Amino acid sequence: MKFLKLIRSFLCFLLLMSITLNLVACSTTAQADDLTKDISANTVNGKDTDENFITTTANFSIELFKKSISDNKNTLVSPLSVLLALSMTANGAEGETLSQMEKVLGGNIPIENLNEYLYSYVKNLPNEDDSKLNIANSIWFRDDEDSLIVEKDFLQKNSDYYNADAYKSAFDNQTIKDINNWVSKNTDNMIDSIVDSIDYDTVMFLINAVVFDAKWENVYKKNDIYKDNFKSIDGSIKNIDFMHSSESKYIEDSKATGFIKPYANNKYSFLALLPNEDINIKDYISTLTGKSFLDIIQSSKNTQVDAHIPKFSYDYSIKLNDALKSLGIPRAFSSEKSEFGKLGKSPKGNIYISDVLHKTFISVDELGTKAGAVTKVEMQCESAIIIEKTVKLNRSFVYAIIDNSTNLPIFVGTVINVK
């Protein structure tokens, strides 16, 4: 009997411990100080999209895509996500740094106007039950005035135009969890992390998340799915699921053919371009421009298309530093030359972009398409003291006290042990 009581007591103890641990795990909350409550977004007018904005945004989108492709794996970028994250960052730039960013992001559209354009553009993007598009922005900065003093106007402007949440945090392991939880939440768990560690010199993260989740206008039936071979770029053959449908918009140029397939409510569409058999896909992509891409869509023909799409799903990650430098904004990445005085100031040194990381995910199946993207712009400060060598006196050494006028030793000695 005593033995049974002992067993029951032990089991009760384990149950209690399990409940306690679960309560502790569930009660874990973000340690970042949410400053959103202190920053109320002002009413802004916005600027309706026009040919100038559309052309420059198309140019940025295609050029970024061309810089992001990989020779041996699937590629996916969200130019909108990158554009929004970098435009938020540009609100802290000045001088030549700002000029370069304006030229690349908006084709010389001033950042004040680009803010207005992007505000209206994002606000008017359809977001419905069967074709969801959610966009979220956040700014995370180090809670340490010895590292960074943030300009309130910078936070205010990004709140006004980008609805960006602002968080002041210790930039410790909890901050990493908080940022990644924010990313996971705002990508419907398609992307679970964007920050693995935080460098000592990192003072700010500007993060954009985009989620697209839409059903086809006409979903595929069971008899629309069939098996067939897919030839990879390396020549290997795989037998996979294809989806067959009849579409009504045909597109082509001199080097490729394709079709446009609408999603529910006809607010968004899936566009496919298949390069001709004698043309390498990378060579084809190199010929694309923002204008030619727009022209292909605008010249679509109302023709019945026998369309076949493979079912696919993958994720992609790319560091965009080199791509953005080559597009024309090297100064923002220079620890010596960057000018982000409107963003804030750091007693440690000059603030610059240290990293732009872009992660994406996509899944295309018989019901529709799910896609997510996150762009992280990481800001660091240049250390005031650059340490090139390390000398640690952790074994026997010689020392001296010298007269600086003659460099003669006043005292000289050795240390071979310490108490």
C-alpha positions in Angstrom: 0.0 0.0 0.0 2.8 2.4 0.9 4.5 1.5 -2.4 1.3 2.4 -4.3 0.9 5.7 -2.5 4.5 6.5 -3.3 3.9 5.7 -7.0 0.8 7.9 -7.0 2.6 10.7 -5.3 5.4 10.5 -7.9 3.0 10.5 -10.8 1.2 13.6 -9.3 4.6 15.3 -9.0 5.4 14.6 -12.7 2.0 15.8 -13.8 2.5 19.0 -11.8 5.9 19.6 -13.3 4.5 19.0 -16.8 1.8 21.6 -16.2 4.2 24.1 -14.8 6.6 23.7 -17.6 3.8 24.2 -20.1 2.6 27.3 -18.4 6.1 28.7 -18.4 6.5 27.9 -22.1 3.2 29.5 -22.9 3.8 32.6 -20.9 7.0 33.5 -22.8 6.4 36.9 -24.2 8.4 39.3 -26.3 10.9 41.3 -24.2 11.1 44.1 -26.8 9.5 47.5 -25.9 6.8 48.1 -28.4 7.0 51.8 -29.3 4.0 51.7 -31.6 1.8 53.0 -28.9 4.0 56.1 -28.7 3.9 56.8 -32.4 0.6 57.4 -34.0 0.6 57.4 -37.8 -0.3 60.7 -39.3 -2.7 61.0 -42.2 -1.0 61.1 -45.5 -2.4 61.7 -49.0 -0.5 59.2 -51.0 0.2 59.4 -54.7 -1.7 57.4 -57.3 0.3 55.0 -59.3 1.2 56.3 -62.7 3.3 55.3 -65.7 6.4 56.7 -64.2 6.1 54.7 -61.0 5.0 51.5 -62.8 8.0 51.7 -65.3 10.6 52.4 -62.6 9.2 49.7 -60.3 9.2 47.2 -63.2 12.8 48.1 -64.0 13.8 47.6 -60.4 11.9 44.3 -60.2 13.4 42.7 -63.3 17.0 44.0 -62.6 16.8 42.6 -59.1 15.5 39.3 -60.4 18.4 39.1 -62.9 20.9 39.7 -60.2 19.4 37.0 -58.0 19.1 34.0 -60.2 21.1 30.8 -59.4 22.7 28.5 -61.9 21.9 25.3 -60.1 18.7 25.8 -58.0 15.3 27.3 -58.1 15.1 31.1 -57.6 12.4 33.2 -56.1 12.5 36.9 -55.0 9.8 39.3 -54.0 10.8 42.7 -55.5 8.0 44.4 -53.5 9.4 43.0 -50.2 12.9 44.2 -51.1 11.6 47.6 -52.3 9.6 48.3 -49.2 12.4 47.3 -46.8 15.0 49.4 -48.6 12.6 52.4 -49.0 12.1 52.4 -45.3 15.9 52.4 -44.9 16.2 55.2 -47.4 14.2 57.4 -45.2 17.2 57.5 -42.9 19.7 58.2 -45.7 21.1 61.6 -46.9 23.6 62.9 -49.3 25.1 60.7 -52.0 23.9 57.6 -50.2 20.3 58.8 -50.6 20.9 59.8 -54.2 22.1 56.3 -55.1 19.2 54.6 -53.3 16.6 56.9 -55.0 18.1 56.1 -58.4 18.0 52.4 -57.9 14.7 52.1 -56.1 12.7 54.7 -57.9 14.6 55.7 -61.0 15.4 59.1 -59.4 11.9 59.5 -57.9 12.7 61.4 -54.7 12.1 59.3 -51.6 9.4 61.7 -50.4 7.4 60.9 -53.6 8.3 57.2 -53.5 6.9 57.0 -50.0 3.7 58.5 -51.3 3.6 56.1 -54.3 4.3 53.0 -52.2 1.7 54.0 -49.6 -1.1 54.2 -52.2 0.2 51.2 -54.1 0.2 48.9 -51.1 -3.1 50.3 -49.7 -4.8 49.5 -53.0 -3.5 46.0 -53.5 -6.5 43.6 -53.2 -6.7 41.6 -50.1 -9.7 39.3 -50.1 -10.7 35.9 -48.8 -9.7 33.9 -51.9 -6.8 36.1 -52.8 -5.0 37.3 -49.7 -2.0 39.6 -49.7 -0.7 40.7 -46.3 2.2 43.1 -45.9 3.8 43.9 -42.6 6.8 46.1 -41.7 8.8 46.4 -38.5 11.9 48.2 -37.2 13.9 46.8 -34.3 16.7 48.8 -32.7 19.2 48.3 -29.9 18.1 49.6 -26.5 21.4 51.3 -25.7 22.1 55.0 -26.2 25.8 54.2 -26.1 25.2 52.3 -29.4 22.4 54.2 -31.1 20.2 57.3 -30.8 17.3 56.9 -33.2 15.8 59.9 -34.9 12.1 60.1 -34.0 11.3 61.6 -37.4 12.7 58.4 -39.0 10.4 56.2 -37.0 7.4 58.6 -37.6 7.9 58.6 -41.3 8.0 54.9 -41.6 4.9 54.6 -39.4 3.1 57.1 -41.6 3.9 55.5 -44.9 4.7 51.9 -44.1 2.7 51.2 -41.0 5.9 50.0 -39.5 5.9 48.8 -35.9 8.9 49.9 -33.8 10.6 47.8 -31.1 13.4 48.8 -28.8 15.2 45.7 -27.6 18.3 44.4 -25.8 19.5 42.6 -28.9 20.1 39.4 -27.0 18.8 35.8 -27.6 15.3 36.9 -26.6 15.4 39.5 -29.4 16.3 36.8 -31.9 13.3 34.8 -30.8 11.0 37.9 -30.9 12.1 38.8 -34.4 11.7 35.3 -35.7 8.3 34.9 -34.1 7.3 38.1 -35.8 8.5 36.8 -39.1 6.8 33.4 -38.7 3.5 35.1 -37.7 3.6 37.5 -40.6 4.4 34.9 -43.2 1.7 32.4 -42.0 4.6 30.1 -40.8 6.0 29.7 -44.3 9.3 31.3 -43.2 10.3 30.7 -39.6 13.4 32.8 -39.2 15.4 35.6 -40.6 18.0 36.2 -37.8 20.3 33.6 -36.5 22.6 35.8 -34.4 23.1 39.4 -33.6 26.5 41.0 -34.1 27.9 43.3 -31.4 27.9 46.2 -33.9 24.4 45.6 -35.2 22.2 48.5 -34.1 19.0 48.1 -36.2 16.9 45.7 -38.3 14.3 46.8 -40.8 12.1 43.9 -41.8 9.4 43.5 -44.4 7.1 40.4 -44.7 4.8 39.6 -47.6 2.3 36.8 -47.7 0.3 35.7 -50.8 -2.3 33.0 -50.5 -4.8 32.7 -53.4 -7.0 30.0 -55.0 -7.2 29.5 -58.7 -10.2 31.0 -60.4 -10.9 27.5 -61.6 -9.3 24.9 -59.3 -8.1 21.7 -60.8 -10.1 18.5 -60.6 -8.8 15.0 -59.9 -8.7 14.1 -63.6 -6.7 17.3 -64.4 -3.7 15.8 -62.5 -1.4 13.5 -64.3 2.2 12.2 -64.3 4.8 13.2 -66.8 8.5 13.8 -67.2 10.2 17.0 -66.3 13.7 17.7 -67.6 16.0 19.6 -65.2 18.6 22.1 -66.4 21.3 19.5 -65.8 19.6 17.1 -68.2 18.2 14.7 -65.6 14.6 13.5 -66.0 12.0 13.2 -63.2 8.5 11.8 -63.3 6.2 14.3 -61.4 2.6 15.6 -61.1 1.4 18.0 -63.7 -1.8 20.1 -63.7 -3.7 20.6 -67.0 -6.1 23.3 -67.8 -7.4 25.5 -70.6 -6.5 29.2 -70.4 -7.6 32.2 -72.4 -4.6 34.5 -72.4 -1.5 33.7 -74.5 1.8 35.6 -74.3 4.9 35.4 -76.4 8.0 37.2 -77.5 10.7 36.2 -80.0 12.3 33.9 -77.6 9.6 32.4 -75.4 5.9 31.5 -75.2 3.6 31.4 -72.2 0.2 32.1 -70.7 -1.5 34.0 -67.9 -3.7 32.1 -65.4 -6.0 34.1 -63.1 -6.6 33.5 -59.4 -10.0 33.8 -57.7 -11.7 37.2 -58.1 -9.3 37.9 -61.0 -7.2 40.3 -58.8 -4.0 38.4 -59.2 -2.6 36.0 -61.9 0.0 33.4 -62.5 2.3 34.2 -65.5 4.5 31.6 -67.1 7.1 32.1 -69.8 8.8 29.1 -71.5 12.0 29.9 -73.4 12.3 28.2 -76.8 14.1 24.9 -76.7 17.3 26.3 -78.3 17.6 29.1 -75.7 19.2 28.7 -72.3 17.0 30.1 -69.6 19.7 32.3 -68.1 20.4 33.8 -71.6 16.7 34.5 -71.9 16.5 36.2 -68.6 19.4 38.4 -69.5 17.4 39.9 -72.3 14.5 40.9 -70.1 14.0 44.5 -69.0 11.2 46.2 -67.1 9.8 47.5 -70.3 9.9 44.2 -72.2 8.3 42.4 -69.3 5.4 44.9 -69.2 5.1 44.8 -73.1 4.8 41.0 -73.0 1.8 41.2 -70.6 0.2 44.1 -72.4 0.4 42.3 -75.8 -1.3 39.1 -74.5 -3.8 37.6 -76.9 -7.2 36.2 -76.1 -6.4 32.7 -77.4 -7.2 29.3 -76.0 -4.1 27.8 -74.4 -3.6 24.2 -73.4 -1.7 24.9 -70.2 0.3 22.4 -68.2 1.9 23.4 -64.8 4.0 21.1 -62.7 3.1 21.0 -59.0 6.1 22.5 -57.1 7.1 23.8 -53.7 10.5 25.1 -52.5 12.2 27.8 -50.5 15.0 30.2 -51.4 17.4 32.4 -49.6 19.8 35.0 -51.0 22.1 37.7 -49.6 21.4 40.7 -51.7 24.5 42.8 -50.8 26.4 42.3 -54.0 23.3 42.5 -56.2 22.3 45.9 -54.7 25.8 47.2 -55.0 26.0 46.3 -58.6 22.6 47.8 -59.2 24.0 51.2 -58.1 23.9 51.6 -54.3 27.4 50.7 -53.1 27.7 53.7 -50.8 25.0 52.5 -48.4 27.1 49.4 -47.7 30.3 51.4 -47.0 31.2 51.7 -43.3 33.2 54.8 -44.2 31.1 56.6 -46.8 27.5 55.8 -45.9 25.2 58.6 -44.8 22.4 57.6 -42.5 22.2 60.6 -40.3 18.5 60.8 -40.6 18.1 57.3 -39.2 20.1 58.0 -36.1 23.5 58.4 -34.6 25.9 56.0 -32.9 28.7 57.1 -30.6 30.5 54.0 -31.8 30.9 55.2 -35.4 29.2 55.5 -38.7 26.0 53.6 -39.5 25.8 51.5 -42.7 23.9 48.6 -44.2 25.8 45.4 -43.3 23.4 42.8 -44.7 20.3 42.5 -46.8 18.9 39.0 -46.5 15.9 37.9 -48.6 14.0 34.6 -47.9 11.1 33.3 -49.9 8.8 30.2 -50.1 6.3 29.1 -52.7 3.9 26.2 -53.1 1.8 25.7 -56.3 -0.8 23.0 -56.4 -4.3 22.2 -57.7 -6.0 24.6 -55.3 -3.8 27.7 -55.8 -0.6 29.3 -54.7 0.9 30.1 -51.3 4.0 32.3 -51.2 5.9 34.2 -48.5 8.8 36.6 -48.5 10.9 38.3 -45.9 13.5 41.0 -46.4 15.9 41.9 -43.6 18.0 45.1 -43.8 20.6 45.0 -41.0 22.3 48.2 -39.9 25.6 48.2 -38.2 27.9 50.9 -36.9 31.6 51.1 -37.6 33.6 50.6 -34.4 35.5 53.7 -33.4 38.5 51.5 -32.5 39.5 49.0 -35.1 41.3 46.0 -33.5 43.7 44.3 -35.9 45.9 42.4 -33.5 45.4 40.8 -30.1 48.0 40.4 -27.4 47.0 38.6 -24.2 49.4 38.6 -21.3 48.4 35.3 -20.0 51.9 33.8 -19.5 55.4 35.0 -18.4 56.3 38.4 -19.8 58.8 41.3 -19.6 57.8 44.8 -18.8 59.4 48.2 -18.5 58.6 51.8 -17.5 60.5 54.1 -19.8 61.4 57.7 -20.1 59.6 58.9 -23.3 62.2 61.6 -24.0 65.0 59.0 -24.4 63.0 55.7 -24.4 65.3 54.5 -21.6 63.8 52.2 -19.1 63.1 53.6 -15.7 62.1 50.2 -14.5 62.3 46.9 -16.3 61.2 43.5 -15.1 59.5 40.2 -15.7 56.3 38.6 -14.5 56.5 34.8 -14.3 53.7 34.1 -11.9 50.8 36.0 -10.2 48.9 35.4 -7.0 
